[in-house]
Amino acid sequence: MLGAARRACCMPRARIRGIHSNRGERAYDIFSRLLKERIVIVNGQIDDNTSNLIVAQLLFLESQHPDKPIQMYINSPGGVVTAGLAIYDTMQYVRCPISTLCIGQAASMASLLLG
């Protein structure tokens, strides 16, 4: 479900070789793999689509393990204030500790998310 939303957003499609099993090798979407490791990427302009995706990812990760930390990597020039505030409010709402790291730039609304 989150995979379809992720592809609808601005994130590039990237596949890596992933899981080896008795059924053979399976391709793995890199952003799905990062999410599995509890890493959320905020990349590019923050708009309603980006916000919806990130909010959904944070809520999903909390539902899986409410006490495990989440890492958020930010590279964004900022964007729509209401979209950024939705992400910020969700970061405050979830019980998981969230650490943020700027990789590139965190300007305008993205700097608020950086903390």
N, CA, C and O atoms as CSV, one atom per row, in Angstrom:
chain,resi,resn,atom,element,x,y,z
A,1,MET,N,N,0.818,-1.189,0.000
A,1,MET,CA,C,0.000,0.000,0.000
A,1,MET,C,C,0.865,1.258,0.000
A,1,MET,O,O,0.643,2.163,-0.804
A,2,LEU,N,N,1.852,1.320,0.899
A,2,LEU,CA,C,2.727,2.474,0.920
A,2,LEU,C,C,3.603,2.533,-0.320
A,2,LEU,O,O,4.001,3.618,-0.744
A,3,GLY,N,N,3.911,1.376,-0.910
A,3,GLY,CA,C,4.732,1.350,-2.110
A,3,GLY,C,C,4.092,2.105,-3.257
A,3,GLY,O,O,4.773,2.835,-3.977
A,4,ALA,N,N,2.784,1.937,-3.436
A,4,ALA,CA,C,2.081,2.641,-4.509
A,4,ALA,C,C,2.078,4.137,-4.261
A,4,ALA,O,O,2.270,4.924,-5.189
A,5,ALA,N,N,1.862,4.535,-3.019
A,5,ALA,CA,C,1.870,5.959,-2.694
A,5,ALA,C,C,3.261,6.545,-2.896
A,5,ALA,O,O,3.401,7.675,-3.362
A,6,ARG,N,N,4.277,5.784,-2.551
A,6,ARG,CA,C,5.652,6.249,-2.703
A,6,ARG,C,C,5.970,6.482,-4.170
A,6,ARG,O,O,6.595,7.484,-4.517
A,7,ARG,N,N,5.545,5.561,-5.039
A,7,ARG,CA,C,5.825,5.719,-6.467
A,7,ARG,C,C,5.036,6.874,-7.059
A,7,ARG,O,O,5.484,7.493,-8.024
A,8,ALA,N,N,3.863,7.178,-6.499
A,8,ALA,CA,C,3.062,8.282,-7.003
A,8,ALA,C,C,3.699,9.617,-6.659
A,8,ALA,O,O,3.406,10.629,-7.296
A,9,CYS,N,N,4.554,9.628,-5.673
A,9,CYS,CA,C,5.213,10.849,-5.244
A,9,CYS,C,C,6.416,11.130,-6.145
A,9,CYS,O,O,6.559,10.530,-7.211
A,10,CYS,N,N,7.247,12.016,-5.720
A,10,CYS,CA,C,8.383,12.463,-6.529
A,10,CYS,C,C,9.612,11.580,-6.415
A,10,CYS,O,O,10.620,11.870,-7.059
A,11,MET,N,N,9.574,10.529,-5.634
A,11,MET,CA,C,10.765,9.720,-5.433
A,11,MET,C,C,11.059,8.868,-6.659
A,11,MET,O,O,10.154,8.265,-7.236
A,12,PRO,N,N,12.324,8.821,-7.052
A,12,PRO,CA,C,12.678,8.007,-8.215
A,12,PRO,C,C,12.509,6.524,-7.921
A,12,PRO,O,O,12.609,6.082,-6.777
A,13,ARG,N,N,12.257,5.783,-8.959
A,13,ARG,CA,C,12.178,4.331,-8.806
A,13,ARG,C,C,13.589,3.773,-8.837
A,13,ARG,O,O,14.358,4.025,-9.764
A,14,ALA,N,N,13.904,3.024,-7.825
A,14,ALA,CA,C,15.226,2.409,-7.753
A,14,ALA,C,C,15.060,1.008,-7.213
A,14,ALA,O,O,14.437,0.800,-6.172
A,15,ARG,N,N,15.610,0.069,-7.911
A,15,ARG,CA,C,15.523,-1.322,-7.469
A,15,ARG,C,C,16.921,-1.817,-7.130
A,15,ARG,O,O,17.905,-1.460,-7.778
A,16,ILE,N,N,16.979,-2.631,-6.118
A,16,ILE,CA,C,18.224,-3.306,-5.782
A,16,ILE,C,C,17.923,-4.785,-5.665
A,16,ILE,O,O,16.772,-5.184,-5.484
A,17,ARG,N,N,18.940,-5.578,-5.767
A,17,ARG,CA,C,18.729,-7.001,-5.523
A,17,ARG,C,C,18.613,-7.178,-4.029
A,17,ARG,O,O,19.397,-6.630,-3.254
A,18,GLY,N,N,17.632,-7.946,-3.642
A,18,GLY,CA,C,17.366,-8.016,-2.224
A,18,GLY,C,C,17.405,-9.392,-1.641
A,18,GLY,O,O,18.476,-9.909,-1.325
A,19,ILE,N,N,16.277,-9.981,-1.497
A,19,ILE,CA,C,16.082,-11.183,-0.718
A,19,ILE,C,C,16.366,-12.427,-1.549
A,19,ILE,O,O,15.891,-12.556,-2.677
A,20,HIS,N,N,17.136,-13.326,-0.986
A,20,HIS,CA,C,17.352,-14.644,-1.577
A,20,HIS,C,C,16.530,-15.639,-0.770
A,20,HIS,O,O,16.634,-15.687,0.456
A,21,SER,N,N,15.724,-16.421,-1.445
A,21,SER,CA,C,14.927,-17.434,-0.751
A,21,SER,C,C,14.862,-18.681,-1.619
A,21,SER,O,O,15.482,-18.748,-2.680
A,22,ASN,N,N,14.107,-19.660,-1.158
A,22,ASN,CA,C,13.972,-20.883,-1.950
A,22,ASN,C,C,13.204,-20.629,-3.243
A,22,ASN,O,O,13.206,-21.471,-4.141
A,23,ARG,N,N,12.550,-19.482,-3.342
A,23,ARG,CA,C,11.845,-19.110,-4.573
A,23,ARG,C,C,12.719,-18.281,-5.506
A,23,ARG,O,O,12.253,-17.819,-6.548
A,24,GLY,N,N,13.975,-18.091,-5.139
A,24,GLY,CA,C,14.882,-17.335,-5.991
A,24,GLY,C,C,15.157,-15.957,-5.431
A,24,GLY,O,O,14.884,-15.664,-4.267
A,25,GLU,N,N,15.705,-15.124,-6.295
A,25,GLU,CA,C,16.056,-13.776,-5.893
A,25,GLU,C,C,14.904,-12.842,-6.221
A,25,GLU,O,O,14.247,-12.988,-7.252
A,26,ARG,N,N,14.667,-11.892,-5.347
A,26,ARG,CA,C,13.550,-10.976,-5.519
A,26,ARG,C,C,14.070,-9.540,-5.512
A,26,ARG,O,O,14.864,-9.169,-4.647
A,27,ALA,N,N,13.623,-8.734,-6.473
A,27,ALA,CA,C,13.996,-7.322,-6.505
A,27,ALA,C,C,13.310,-6.603,-5.353
A,27,ALA,O,O,12.200,-6.961,-4.958
A,28,TYR,N,N,13.964,-5.608,-4.829
A,28,TYR,CA,C,13.474,-4.894,-3.664
A,28,TYR,C,C,13.553,-3.398,-3.956
A,28,TYR,O,O,14.612,-2.903,-4.343
A,29,ASP,N,N,12.479,-2.690,-3.781
A,29,ASP,CA,C,12.469,-1.243,-3.932
A,29,ASP,C,C,13.324,-0.641,-2.819
A,29,ASP,O,O,13.124,-0.964,-1.648
A,30,ILE,N,N,14.267,0.222,-3.166
A,30,ILE,CA,C,15.208,0.762,-2.186
A,30,ILE,C,C,14.494,1.536,-1.085
A,30,ILE,O,O,14.910,1.471,0.071
A,31,PHE,N,N,13.430,2.267,-1.412
A,31,PHE,CA,C,12.723,3.036,-0.393
A,31,PHE,C,C,11.937,2.124,0.548
A,31,PHE,O,O,11.764,2.451,1.722
A,32,SER,N,N,11.468,1.000,0.052
A,32,SER,CA,C,10.830,0.011,0.929
A,32,SER,C,C,11.851,-0.582,1.881
A,32,SER,O,O,11.564,-0.811,3.056
A,33,ARG,N,N,13.039,-0.827,1.368
A,33,ARG,CA,C,14.107,-1.369,2.211
A,33,ARG,C,C,14.496,-0.374,3.299
A,33,ARG,O,O,14.691,-0.761,4.451
A,34,LEU,N,N,14.610,0.902,2.943
A,34,LEU,CA,C,14.928,1.924,3.935
A,34,LEU,C,C,13.826,2.025,4.984
A,34,LEU,O,O,14.110,2.154,6.174
A,35,LEU,N,N,12.573,1.966,4.548
A,35,LEU,CA,C,11.455,2.029,5.490
A,35,LEU,C,C,11.489,0.836,6.439
A,35,LEU,O,O,11.190,0.973,7.626
A,36,LYS,N,N,11.847,-0.319,5.922
A,36,LYS,CA,C,11.963,-1.510,6.767
A,36,LYS,C,C,13.016,-1.300,7.851
A,36,LYS,O,O,12.896,-1.838,8.952
A,37,GLU,N,N,14.039,-0.524,7.539
A,37,GLU,CA,C,15.092,-0.193,8.511
A,37,GLU,C,C,14.721,1.032,9.342
A,37,GLU,O,O,15.547,1.542,10.100
A,38,ARG,N,N,13.472,1.512,9.202
A,38,ARG,CA,C,12.927,2.644,9.959
A,38,ARG,C,C,13.619,3.958,9.581
A,38,ARG,O,O,13.863,4.817,10.429
A,39,ILE,N,N,13.926,4.090,8.298
A,39,ILE,CA,C,14.518,5.312,7.760
A,39,ILE,C,C,13.497,5.967,6.838
A,39,ILE,O,O,13.016,5.350,5.888
A,40,VAL,N,N,13.172,7.230,7.133
A,40,VAL,CA,C,12.222,8.007,6.336
A,40,VAL,C,C,13.012,9.088,5.608
A,40,VAL,O,O,13.826,9.786,6.212
A,41,ILE,N,N,12.767,9.220,4.314
A,41,ILE,CA,C,13.465,10.200,3.488
A,41,ILE,C,C,12.520,11.350,3.150
A,41,ILE,O,O,11.427,11.135,2.625
A,42,VAL,N,N,12.952,12.577,3.458
A,42,VAL,CA,C,12.237,13.783,3.031
A,42,VAL,C,C,13.124,14.423,1.977
A,42,VAL,O,O,14.154,15.016,2.297
A,43,ASN,N,N,12.721,14.301,0.718
A,43,ASN,CA,C,13.556,14.766,-0.381
A,43,ASN,C,C,12.735,15.643,-1.313
A,43,ASN,O,O,11.643,15.259,-1.732
A,44,GLY,N,N,13.254,16.813,-1.636
A,44,GLY,CA,C,12.573,17.702,-2.566
A,44,GLY,C,C,11.553,18.595,-1.883
A,44,GLY,O,O,11.508,18.712,-0.658
A,45,GLN,N,N,10.746,19.214,-2.711
A,45,GLN,CA,C,9.731,20.160,-2.249
A,45,GLN,C,C,8.720,19.464,-1.340
A,45,GLN,O,O,8.250,18.371,-1.659
A,46,ILE,N,N,8.386,20.083,-0.223
A,46,ILE,CA,C,7.367,19.535,0.672
A,46,ILE,C,C,6.016,20.056,0.202
A,46,ILE,O,O,5.728,21.250,0.293
A,47,ASP,N,N,5.193,19.141,-0.301
A,47,ASP,CA,C,3.843,19.492,-0.737
A,47,ASP,C,C,2.872,18.494,-0.119
A,47,ASP,O,O,3.268,17.672,0.707
A,48,ASP,N,N,1.603,18.561,-0.512
A,48,ASP,CA,C,0.599,17.680,0.084
A,48,ASP,C,C,0.899,16.207,-0.178
A,48,ASP,O,O,0.713,15.377,0.712
A,49,ASN,N,N,1.356,15.868,-1.375
A,49,ASN,CA,C,1.672,14.467,-1.682
A,49,ASN,C,C,2.826,13.952,-0.831
A,49,ASN,O,O,2.750,12.861,-0.265
A,50,THR,N,N,3.892,14.738,-0.744
A,50,THR,CA,C,5.034,14.354,0.075
A,50,THR,C,C,4.622,14.216,1.533
A,50,THR,O,O,4.996,13.259,2.210
A,51,SER,N,N,3.846,15.184,2.003
A,51,SER,CA,C,3.384,15.172,3.387
A,51,SER,C,C,2.538,13.942,3.693
A,51,SER,O,O,2.737,13.288,4.717
A,52,ASN,N,N,1.602,13.628,2.815
A,52,ASN,CA,C,0.751,12.447,3.023
A,52,ASN,C,C,1.586,11.180,3.124
A,52,ASN,O,O,1.324,10.327,3.971
A,53,LEU,N,N,2.579,11.057,2.273
A,53,LEU,CA,C,3.444,9.880,2.281
A,53,LEU,C,C,4.242,9.785,3.579
A,53,LEU,O,O,4.304,8.719,4.191
A,54,ILE,N,N,4.845,10.882,3.996
A,54,ILE,CA,C,5.685,10.863,5.194
A,54,ILE,C,C,4.847,10.633,6.448
A,54,ILE,O,O,5.247,9.874,7.331
A,55,VAL,N,N,3.684,11.284,6.530
A,55,VAL,CA,C,2.780,11.059,7.665
A,55,VAL,C,C,2.385,9.586,7.730
A,55,VAL,O,O,2.402,8.984,8.804
A,56,ALA,N,N,2.029,9.006,6.586
A,56,ALA,CA,C,1.643,7.588,6.551
A,56,ALA,C,C,2.804,6.696,6.986
A,56,ALA,O,O,2.598,5.730,7.721
A,57,GLN,N,N,4.018,7.010,6.543
A,57,GLN,CA,C,5.181,6.214,6.930
A,57,GLN,C,C,5.421,6.285,8.434
A,57,GLN,O,O,5.686,5.265,9.069
A,58,LEU,N,N,5.330,7.480,9.004
A,58,LEU,CA,C,5.544,7.630,10.444
A,58,LEU,C,C,4.495,6.871,11.246
A,58,LEU,O,O,4.822,6.195,12.221
A,59,LEU,N,N,3.235,6.981,10.834
A,59,LEU,CA,C,2.167,6.271,11.544
A,59,LEU,C,C,2.321,4.762,11.405
A,59,LEU,O,O,2.084,4.017,12.355
A,60,PHE,N,N,2.718,4.316,10.222
A,60,PHE,CA,C,2.944,2.887,10.003
A,60,PHE,C,C,4.066,2.370,10.899
A,60,PHE,O,O,3.921,1.336,11.551
A,61,LEU,N,N,5.182,3.092,10.928
A,61,LEU,CA,C,6.313,2.655,11.746
A,61,LEU,C,C,5.950,2.626,13.226
A,61,LEU,O,O,6.380,1.733,13.957
A,62,GLU,N,N,5.163,3.598,13.664
A,62,GLU,CA,C,4.731,3.586,15.064
A,62,GLU,C,C,3.840,2.384,15.346
A,62,GLU,O,O,3.955,1.763,16.402
A,63,SER,N,N,2.958,2.053,14.418
A,63,SER,CA,C,2.058,0.919,14.637
A,63,SER,C,C,2.824,-0.402,14.705
A,63,SER,O,O,2.384,-1.339,15.372
A,64,GLN,N,N,3.956,-0.481,14.025
A,64,GLN,CA,C,4.762,-1.697,14.033
A,64,GLN,C,C,5.541,-1.859,15.340
A,64,GLN,O,O,5.522,-2.925,15.955
A,65,HIS,N,N,6.223,-0.795,15.754
A,65,HIS,CA,C,7.048,-0.824,16.972
A,65,HIS,C,C,7.035,0.571,17.588
A,65,HIS,O,O,7.837,1.420,17.198
A,66,PRO,N,N,6.138,0.824,18.545
A,66,PRO,CA,C,5.982,2.177,19.085
A,66,PRO,C,C,7.207,2.732,19.817
A,66,PRO,O,O,7.323,3.946,19.982
A,67,ASP,N,N,8.104,1.882,20.250
A,67,ASP,CA,C,9.234,2.362,21.037
A,67,ASP,C,C,10.556,2.378,20.276
A,67,ASP,O,O,11.553,2.888,20.788
A,68,LYS,N,N,10.581,1.830,19.069
A,68,LYS,CA,C,11.828,1.803,18.293
A,68,LYS,C,C,12.045,3.154,17.618
A,68,LYS,O,O,11.093,3.755,17.120
A,69,PRO,N,N,13.281,3.636,17.596
A,69,PRO,CA,C,13.552,4.940,16.986
A,69,PRO,C,C,13.390,4.938,15.464
A,69,PRO,O,O,13.510,3.910,14.798
A,70,ILE,N,N,13.116,6.120,14.954
A,70,ILE,CA,C,12.992,6.372,13.519
A,70,ILE,C,C,14.068,7.384,13.140
A,70,ILE,O,O,14.303,8.350,13.866
A,71,GLN,N,N,14.717,7.160,12.007
A,71,GLN,CA,C,15.683,8.119,11.480
A,71,GLN,C,C,15.051,8.824,10.287
A,71,GLN,O,O,14.495,8.177,9.400
A,72,MET,N,N,15.138,10.146,10.267
A,72,MET,CA,C,14.594,10.923,9.156
A,72,MET,C,C,15.734,11.716,8.520
A,72,MET,O,O,16.385,12.528,9.177
A,73,TYR,N,N,15.963,11.463,7.223
A,73,TYR,CA,C,16.981,12.182,6.471
A,73,TYR,C,C,16.288,13.245,5.631
A,73,TYR,O,O,15.349,12.949,4.894
A,74,ILE,N,N,16.759,14.493,5.746
A,74,ILE,CA,C,16.089,15.614,5.100
A,74,ILE,C,C,17.018,16.274,4.096
A,74,ILE,O,O,18.149,16.636,4.418
A,75,ASN,N,N,16.520,16.426,2.866
A,75,ASN,CA,C,17.176,17.201,1.818
A,75,ASN,C,C,16.067,17.919,1.075
A,75,ASN,O,O,15.503,17.390,0.117
A,76,SER,N,N,15.755,19.137,1.525
A,76,SER,CA,C,14.575,19.818,0.993
A,76,SER,C,C,14.752,21.331,1.039
A,76,SER,O,O,15.312,21.873,1.992
A,77,PRO,N,N,14.263,22.013,-0.012
A,77,PRO,CA,C,14.270,23.472,0.012
A,77,PRO,C,C,13.087,24.049,0.792
A,77,PRO,O,O,12.945,25.268,0.887
A,78,GLY,N,N,12.244,23.189,1.344
A,78,GLY,CA,C,11.048,23.650,2.059
A,78,GLY,C,C,9.818,23.392,1.217
A,78,GLY,O,O,9.801,22.493,0.376
A,79,GLY,N,N,8.799,24.179,1.449
A,79,GLY,CA,C,7.582,23.980,0.671
A,79,GLY,C,C,6.361,24.578,1.329
A,79,GLY,O,O,6.435,25.617,1.986
A,80,VAL,N,N,5.248,23.917,1.148
A,80,VAL,CA,C,3.951,24.398,1.624
A,80,VAL,C,C,3.903,24.284,3.148
A,80,VAL,O,O,4.173,23.222,3.709
A,81,VAL,N,N,3.559,25.385,3.805
A,81,VAL,CA,C,3.569,25.424,5.265
A,81,VAL,C,C,2.622,24.395,5.865
A,81,VAL,O,O,3.008,23.671,6.783
A,82,THR,N,N,1.395,24.314,5.369
A,82,THR,CA,C,0.427,23.376,5.960
A,82,THR,C,C,0.867,21.925,5.786
A,82,THR,O,O,0.632,21.097,6.666
A,83,ALA,N,N,1.496,21.616,4.669
A,83,ALA,CA,C,1.996,20.254,4.448
A,83,ALA,C,C,3.131,19.947,5.420
A,83,ALA,O,O,3.185,18.858,5.992
A,84,GLY,N,N,4.028,20.898,5.604
A,84,GLY,CA,C,5.123,20.714,6.548
A,84,GLY,C,C,4.640,20.600,7.980
A,84,GLY,O,O,5.180,19.816,8.761
A,85,LEU,N,N,3.622,21.379,8.329
A,85,LEU,CA,C,3.082,21.305,9.688
A,85,LEU,C,C,2.414,19.960,9.955
A,85,LEU,O,O,2.437,19.474,11.086
A,86,ALA,N,N,1.824,19.358,8.938
A,86,ALA,CA,C,1.237,18.023,9.112
A,86,ALA,C,C,2.328,17.013,9.466
A,86,ALA,O,O,2.130,16.158,10.329
A,87,ILE,N,N,3.472,17.112,8.803
A,87,ILE,CA,C,4.598,16.228,9.130
A,87,ILE,C,C,5.090,16.522,10.545
A,87,ILE,O,O,5.294,15.606,11.341
A,88,TYR,N,N,5.277,17.805,10.853
A,88,TYR,CA,C,5.767,18.204,12.173
A,88,TYR,C,C,4.833,17.712,13.279
A,88,TYR,O,O,5.290,17.155,14.277
A,89,ASP,N,N,3.533,17.916,13.103
A,89,ASP,CA,C,2.562,17.472,14.109
A,89,ASP,C,C,2.607,15.960,14.297
A,89,ASP,O,O,2.497,15.470,15.421
A,90,THR,N,N,2.767,15.227,13.210
A,90,THR,CA,C,2.852,13.766,13.304
A,90,THR,C,C,4.128,13.352,14.025
A,90,THR,O,O,4.117,12.401,14.807
A,91,MET,N,N,5.226,14.056,13.770
A,91,MET,CA,C,6.475,13.766,14.476
A,91,MET,C,C,6.303,13.960,15.983
A,91,MET,O,O,6.870,13.208,16.777
A,92,GLN,N,N,5.525,14.963,16.374
A,92,GLN,CA,C,5.271,15.211,17.794
A,92,GLN,C,C,4.301,14.188,18.373
A,92,GLN,O,O,4.378,13.854,19.556
A,93,TYR,N,N,3.395,13.695,17.547
A,93,TYR,CA,C,2.338,12.780,17.992
A,93,TYR,C,C,2.840,11.360,18.248
A,93,TYR,O,O,2.482,10.745,19.252
A,94,VAL,N,N,3.662,10.845,17.348
A,94,VAL,CA,C,4.089,9.447,17.491
A,94,VAL,C,C,4.988,9.294,18.716
A,94,VAL,O,O,5.716,10.213,19.091
A,95,ARG,N,N,4.922,8.122,19.325
A,95,ARG,CA,C,5.707,7.851,20.530
A,95,ARG,C,C,7.151,7.498,20.210
A,95,ARG,O,O,8.019,7.596,21.077
A,96,CYS,N,N,7.414,7.092,18.987
A,96,CYS,CA,C,8.774,6.705,18.602
A,96,CYS,C,C,9.707,7.913,18.695
A,96,CYS,O,O,9.343,9.012,18.275
A,97,PRO,N,N,10.902,7.716,19.240
A,97,PRO,CA,C,11.882,8.801,19.149
A,97,PRO,C,C,12.319,8.969,17.690
A,97,PRO,O,O,12.605,7.988,17.003
A,98,ILE,N,N,12.365,10.212,17.230
A,98,ILE,CA,C,12.740,10.499,15.840
A,98,ILE,C,C,14.004,11.347,15.848
A,98,ILE,O,O,14.039,12.422,16.447
A,99,SER,N,N,15.042,10.855,15.178
A,99,SER,CA,C,16.252,11.654,14.994
A,99,SER,C,C,16.279,12.134,13.553
A,99,SER,O,O,15.926,11.396,12.633
A,100,THR,N,N,16.705,13.384,13.366
A,100,THR,CA,C,16.734,13.973,12.028
A,100,THR,C,C,18.174,14.305,11.648
A,100,THR,O,O,19.009,14.620,12.496
A,101,LEU,N,N,18.432,14.225,10.351
A,101,LEU,CA,C,19.753,14.531,9.824
A,101,LEU,C,C,19.584,15.240,8.489
A,101,LEU,O,O,18.856,14.765,7.617
A,102,CYS,N,N,20.251,16.371,8.329
A,102,CYS,CA,C,20.223,17.095,7.059
A,102,CYS,C,C,21.293,16.512,6.145
A,102,CYS,O,O,22.465,16.428,6.512
A,103,ILE,N,N,20.872,16.112,4.950
A,103,ILE,CA,C,21.821,15.631,3.944
A,103,ILE,C,C,21.655,16.508,2.706
A,103,ILE,O,O,20.898,16.162,1.799
A,104,GLY,N,N,22.337,17.607,2.663
A,104,GLY,CA,C,22.193,18.545,1.561
A,104,GLY,C,C,21.722,19.878,2.097
A,104,GLY,O,O,22.524,20.705,2.531
A,105,GLN,N,N,20.411,20.083,2.064
A,105,GLN,CA,C,19.857,21.329,2.584
A,105,GLN,C,C,18.569,21.062,3.342
A,105,GLN,O,O,17.856,20.094,3.076
A,106,ALA,N,N,18.293,21.933,4.281
A,106,ALA,CA,C,17.018,21.915,4.996
A,106,ALA,C,C,16.632,23.375,5.187
A,106,ALA,O,O,16.954,23.986,6.207
A,107,ALA,N,N,15.943,23.924,4.203
A,107,ALA,CA,C,15.587,25.333,4.215
A,107,ALA,C,C,14.095,25.500,4.485
A,107,ALA,O,O,13.304,24.578,4.285
A,108,SER,N,N,13.737,26.675,4.937
A,108,SER,CA,C,12.339,27.049,5.121
A,108,SER,C,C,11.607,26.020,5.988
A,108,SER,O,O,12.040,25.750,7.108
A,109,MET,N,N,10.522,25.450,5.501
A,109,MET,CA,C,9.731,24.496,6.279
A,109,MET,C,C,10.546,23.259,6.655
A,109,MET,O,O,10.327,22.682,7.720
A,110,ALA,N,N,11.467,22.849,5.813
A,110,ALA,CA,C,12.290,21.672,6.120
A,110,ALA,C,C,13.171,21.912,7.338
A,110,ALA,O,O,13.482,20.969,8.065
A,111,SER,N,N,13.578,23.157,7.574
A,111,SER,CA,C,14.405,23.445,8.752
A,111,SER,C,C,13.608,23.268,10.035
A,111,SER,O,O,14.180,22.926,11.070
A,112,LEU,N,N,12.305,23.494,9.987
A,112,LEU,CA,C,11.455,23.245,11.153
A,112,LEU,C,C,11.432,21.752,11.474
A,112,LEU,O,O,11.470,21.366,12.642
A,113,LEU,N,N,11.369,20.917,10.443
A,113,LEU,CA,C,11.362,19.470,10.651
A,113,LEU,C,C,12.695,18.987,11.207
A,113,LEU,O,O,12.749,18.020,11.967
A,114,LEU,N,N,13.761,19.664,10.824
A,114,LEU,CA,C,15.093,19.283,11.275
A,114,LEU,C,C,15.222,19.431,12.784
A,114,LEU,O,O,15.997,18.720,13.424
A,115,GLY,N,N,14.459,20.357,13.344
A,115,GLY,CA,C,14.467,20.509,14.801
A,115,GLY,C,C,15.338,21.602,15.192
A,115,GLY,O,O,15.477,21.886,16.382
